[in-house]
Amino acid sequence: MSDLLPGQCRFFLTYSGVTLPLKLVTPLDNVAHRNTFYRGFFDAQEQLTGCQKVVYGEVETQHIYAYQANGILQDAEITDADGEVTILSFDETGKPL
């Protein structure tokens, strides 16, 4: 997993929901004294293009998102704590294929 992904990086405490893309919540101004937090990466349209769960300074999990022209999620590449990568694809309505 890479340390940083393209886009504007912002920090969050956690996420909500179970659907993709993750909904990052509780923005953080300072993560210097945090053991666990999420880094969210946003494009010019404010779409979440990637997020990383950071635990004790190491990236534990990572999501990378690609969107269709209509703004609906097209693909999600998820890397888990063991380094296993899962790629999920979605139709034009956002339903998993």
N, C-alpha and C positions, 0 to 999 in steps of 0.2 A: 504494500500500500504506500502511496505517496504521502508525504507530510502535508503538502498544500495542493489544493485543486484550483483550477482557473476560476476567476470571478471575485467579487467583493466578499471578503471573509468577515463574518460576524459571529459572536459567541452567544450560546444559549444554555440554560440550565437543564432543560429536558425537552421532550416532545409529547404530543398528545395524539390519540387516535391509533388506528391499526392499519389504515390504508396508506398507500404510497401516492405521491411522495410524503415523507414524514412532515408533520406540522411542528416545527420547532417553536417552543414557547419560553417565556421568561428570559428576555434578553439580558445579557451580562455586560457590564462596562469593563470589568477587570476580572481576569481569571488567574492572576498571579498566585492566589492562595487557595485555589480550588483543586481538588484531587480529580474530579470528574466533571466534564462539561462537553458540550457539542459545538463543533465548528460548522457553521452553515456557509455555503458559497452560493452567491446569487449573481445572475446575469443582469444585463441592462434593463430587462423587463421585470426584474424582481422575482423571477422564477428561481426556485431552489434547484441548482444544478448538481449539488453534491453536499454531503454532510459526513462528518466524522465524529465518532465518540472517542474522546480522549480521556484516558485513565492513567494517572500518574505520569503524564508527559508522553505517553505512547498512544498511537492510534490503535484502538481495539477493533472497531468496526467501521466500515465505510460504505456509503451509498453514492452512486453516480447516476444522474438522471438525464435522459434525452427526451425532448418534447416534439410533438407534431406541430405543423404550421398553425394549427388552431389552438395551441397552448395546452392540449391534453397530453398527459404522460404517454410516451411511446415505448421507452425501455428503461429498466432499472437494473444496474449492476451492483450486486450486494456482496461485499466481502466480509465474512464473519471473523470471529476472533482466532480461528484456526487457519485463516488464510484461504478458506474455501470460497470460491466465487460462484454465485448464482445469478443468471441473467433472466429477467422476466420481461415479457413483451405484452403490449396492450393494444387493443383495437382503437378505431377512431373515436369511440365513445369513452375510452378509458377502462374498459373491461379487460381482465387478463385473458390472454390467448392460451 
